[in-house]
Amino acid sequence: MISRTHRFHGFNALRHVYSRGQTVRTPTVAIKYIFNNKRDSYRAAVVVSRKVHKSAVVRNRIRRRIYEILRARESAFAGPYDIVITVFSEQVATIEAAGLQTMIAEQLIKAGILQSPQEQNSHAIVEQRQPKERS
């Protein structure tokens, strides 16, 4: 679960993202986002409708899985974005963890929210050395 500082508080904040944000979409998930220069860090919300699955237990499991992916990658975020992830399919509950992780990460990279692995390595303070060949 992400910390309280990374969550939305109040409906108007979500309304701002819905009205002015940009969207990146797959058949199962849509990511709506907007850069927020009034904040120091990102905020995220995961929306799972009752149409996706009748059971609240399954809907909450989907939410927790996506929040965990965001929490694990929060150091790679490119800035203070407001992010709303909307789930459209109950397949998200049964996708393997690695598959869901790559699907969400690819969409965040496509949106420009998450730095790609090549960018993360190029910005490192200490560059990795290549091992010398011994003869």
Secondary structure, 3 states (H helix, E strand, C coil): CCCHHHECCCHHHHHHHHHHCEEEECCCEEEEEEECCCCCCCEEEEEECCCCCCCHHHHHHHHHHHHHHHHHCHHHECCCEEEEEEECCHHHHCCCHHHHHHHHHHHHHHHCCECCHHHHHHCCCCCCCCCCCCC
